[in-house]
């Protein structure tokens, strides 16, 4: 990056605006003097920036608190960042449901919606369910579509930067779908599409089990697990967005497919039939020998998949989510076996966000985009390089 000079006044104004807005967001309210002290800018510069932010609807003068007095004259004017000046959407498109979260510019959730969808639903039906969930959510909260500043979307599959699903075997008709392009027709704001495990990793780092760690692997555990990783506090997608696809590791040894590993009948399980999978775990807890053997095979496969990623990335923490995180007997064997296979075993924790992790990560994706536009002070966790 070249040295910043006074030759580009528009860039200087943008930087000054970002610095002042960043300081305002960090404080509940602030006076002009506070902002001068916090930013190091001159008072005339701060006054001009605040005037522009007020005109843009991002800042307003705060009401004077009752009882606030000064020894001389009126109380100093105080200003606040208007978190209600815009809204964000986070959308999960999963095999069985569509989930949506609505938040203000401060990231506080203001409403949610859930719509069930059949696992075998074609792409068009699934997209219509997305529109239904969003329309319902905006209608109940009274937020106009025009107030949305960004929409984050999380979905299974390998997702390219433009929102195209390069490979998505979990959802019918998903491979090759220009998901970002299709959804942008419904919104007048940026739509950002991300892999679901990546989104969940970001969510746990934001407000879940990984808030204190910057080197994290999130395992979205199922029959064919996926993983998302943060390296040095930044989301790691890989060159083409395929980082973390540990569910494909069995292909290296041409071993049994994930659907065969947990079968007790010789017939492969349906990869999206969670009730069928849960039944195998339930029978194992009741002492059924075939089910116990199937669960042992599943855990062994899961450990090998996760260990491969741990050995490559050396994370501080592994967070386990997805439907398997709700089933007994997963975390302890994972801890024990990772200690056997890994040179430096990571901590292992269960997701604190549960089924909300993916939608929450999608929301964070939208929030990061808006923060880059408004604040532009530091790079965000989910920014693409």
N, C-alpha and C positions, 0 to 999 in steps of 0.2 A: 504494500500500500504506500503510495507516494505521500510526501510531506504535505500536510494541510496548510494552505495559505489563504489569504483574503481574496483570492482571485475568483472565487465562486460564492457569491453572497447567498444564493439559494441553498447551497449545501450548508453554509454556516447557519442559516436560519433553521434548517431542518435539524441540525445537531443541537442547537440551542433549545429548540422546541422539545426535542426528545429528552434532553437533560432536565428541563424544568418539569415536564410531565412525569418523568420518572421520580423526581423528588416529591411531587404532589401525590403521586400514587402511594408512596411510602409513608406519607403522613396523613392523618385523618383530615386535618386542615392545616394551612400554612399561611403566614403573612408574607408580604413582599420581602420584608427584611429576612424572614426565615429562608426564603428561596434564594436570596442573594448569598446568605451564609452557606447554605447547603450546596449550591451549584458553583460558587466562585465567579459567577457572571456579574456584570455591572448592574446597578439598579435600573438604568434606562433600558438595558437589554431585557431584563426580567419583566419589566412593565410592558414592553412591546410584545414579548412572547405570550404573557398571560392574556393580554388583550386579544391576540389572535386566537388563542385556545378557547376563550370565552365565546368569540364570534363563531368558532367551529362547533360549539356545543359540547366540547369535551371538559370544560372547566366552568364552574360558576362560583359566585361569591357566596360564602357560607353565612347563614344567619348568625347574628350575634347571640351568644348564650345569655340566658337570663342572669342578671346579677353581675355581668361582666362590666367592669368600670376601669377607668384610668384616672390618674391624678389630674390630668389636664386633657381637655378635649374629648373627642369621640374615640371609641376603641379602634384599633388598627383593623383594616379590612382583612378578612381571611378568605381563602379560596380552597376549593376541594375538587378533586378529580371526580367526574360524573360517571360512576360505574354503570349507570343506567342509560348512558348515551348510546349503547349498542348491545347486541346480544350475540351469543355463540351457540352453535349446535354441535353435539357429539353424537354420532350414530353408529351403532353396531349392527352389521348385517350378518347374522349367523344362520346355522342350519335350521334351527327351530324357532327363532324369534328375531324380531327387529326391536332394538331398544334405542331410545333417544333421550338425551339430556340437554336441557336449555340452561344457559348460564349468562350472567352479566359480564361486563368487561373486567371485573375483578376475579372472575372464575367461580363465583358463588352460584351453585345450582338453584334455579328458580322453578324447575318443573321437570317431569319425566313422563315417558310414555313407553308402553310395551305392546307389541302386536305379535301374536303367535303365527307361525307360518309352517306348513308341512315341509318336512325335509326333502321331499321329492318335488317341491314346487319349481316350475321353470323360472328362468331369469325374469321374464316380464311380470309374472305374478309376484315375485319377490320384490321387484322394484316398485310395484304398485303398493305393496304393504309398507314400504319405506315412505311413500308419499302419504299414505293414510296415517301413519304414526306421527309424521311431522305436522300434518294439518290438524290433527287432534291436539297435539301439544301446544302449537301456537294459538289455537282457538281457546283452549282452557286457560292459558296464561295471559291472553290478551296482547300478545306481542305480534306486531305486523311483520310479515316476511321481509319488508323493506328495512327493518331494524337489524337484520342479521348482518354481521360483518365478516363472518367466516364459518364454514361448516367442515368439521372433521369426520371422516368415515373410516371405519375399521372393518376388515373382512378377511376371511381365510384366503390364502393364495399368495403367489409371488406378484407383487404390485410394482409396476414401473412408476417413474417420477410423474408421468402425466395422468396417472390414475387408471391405466389399463391393467387388467388382470392377465398377466402373461401365462400363468398356470394356476388353475383353481379347481382341484378335483373334489373338494368337499361339497360344492354347490353345483347343481345341474346347470349347464349352459354358461358357466362362469369363465372358463378358459377363453381368453381372447376378448372378453367383454370390455368395452371402453366405458368402464364404470364412472370415472370422473367426468367424462364428456356427457354421459347420459344424465347424471345428477345435476350438472351445471345448468341444464335446461330449466330446472325447477327453482333455481336460486339466482339472485343478482349479486352474489358475492363469491369470493374464492371457495372452491371445494377441494379439500385435500384428502387423498385416499391413502390408507396405510394398511399393512398386514396386521391381523388381529393380535398375534403374539407380541409384535413390536409395540403396538398400542398399549397392551396390558403391562409391558415392562415400563413404559413411560408413566403409566398411571400409578404403579406401585412405588416408583421413584418420587412421584409428586405427592401422594398422600396415602401411601400404603405401607407395606412391610419393608420397603427399601429406601425410605426417606433419608436415612443416614449413610447411604452407600452410593458410590459413583461407578463401581465396577460390579455389574449385576447381570445375572442370567435369569430370565423369567421363563418357566416351562409351562406351556399350555398343554397339560397332560390329558391325553385321550388315547384312543386306539392308535392313532397316528399322531404323535406329539409334535408340536412346533415350539420354537423358542425365540425370544427376543432378547437382545443384549444391549447393555449400556457399557461403553468403554470410556473411562475418564469423564463420566457424566453425560456423554453424548450417545444418542441412538446409533447403533451400528447396523446398517442395512446390507453391507457388502456392495460389490461393484454393480450387480444387477438386481438387487433387492431380494436375493435368495439366501442371505445369511440366516442361520438358525433352523433350516429345514431338516431337523434331525430325524423326522419321521421317515426319511428316505435312506437312512443308514443301513437298513436291513438289505438293501439291494446290493451292497458291496459284497456280502457273503452269500447272496441269493438264498437267504434264509426264509423261513415262513413269513407270510405277510402279517401285518398287525391284526388283521381280521381272523387269521388262523391261530395266532398265539393264544388268544383268550377263549377259543372255542372248546367246549366240552363234548361236542357231538361229532367232530370231524367236518362239520359244515361251517364255513366261514361266517362270522357274525357280520351283520350290516354295520358299517363303520359309523353311521349316524344314529343307530338305535341305542340310546343311552340307557333305556329301561332294561334292555336285554343284557347290556354290560353290567349294570348294577345288580342284576339277578345273579350273575356269576359270582360277584364279590359277596353277595348275601349268602349264597349256598356255601361258599368257602368258609365264611365265619361260622356257619352251622355245622361244619365238619365234613362236608361232601368232599371226598378225596379227589375226584376229577376236577372239581372247581378249584380246590386248593392247588392242584398241580398247574391249572391254567393261570391262576393268579400269580403263582411263583414264576411262571414263564414270562408273564407280562411285566412283573417287577424287575426281573433280570434284564429284559429288553430295555425297559425305561432307564435303568441304571446305566447300561452300556451307552445308550444314546446321550444321556446327560453327561456322563463321564467324558465322552469324546469332546464335547463343547467345553467342559471345565478344563480339561488338559490343554486345549488350544488357547483359551482366553484367561485362565487363572482369575476368575471372579472372586470378589470378597464374599458374595452372597448368591445363593440360588433360591428363588422364590417359586413355589409350585402352586399353580392355579388350574382352572379347568375343572371338568367334572370329576377327575380322579382325586382332586384335592379334598373332595367331600367324602371320599371313601376311606374307611379305616385301614391302617396298615401300610400306608405309602411312604410317609415321611421318615419313619425310623429305619426301615430297610435302605432307603435312599441315603441317609446319613452314614449308615454302617458300611455300605458298599462303596460309596464315594471315598471314604477313608481308606479302603483297601486299594482302590485303583488310582487315586489322584496323589500327586506329589505333595500338594498342599490342599487338603480338603477344605472346601468353603463351608460357611455356615449355610444351613438349610432351613427355610421358614415357609410357612403356609401363607398364601395370599390373604391379606386383610380386607381386600375389596370384593372378593368372591365373584359372583356373576356380573357385578358392575364394573369390573376392571377394564374390559375392552371398550365399553362406551365412554368410561371416564378418560381413558387414554385418547380416544378420538376427540373428546372435548379439549384435552390439553393440546392436541395438535392444532385445533382452531385457535386456542388462546395464544399459543406460541406464534402463530402467523400474525395475529393482531399485534402482539407485543413487538414483533420485528418491525411492523409498519409504524407503530406509534412511538415506541421508545428507542429502538435501534441503538441501544447502548452496548449490549453484549449479545453474543450468539446464543440462540436457544437450544434446548436439548434436542429438538426434533428437526432443526434446520438441515436442509440438504446442502451438501458441500457444492 
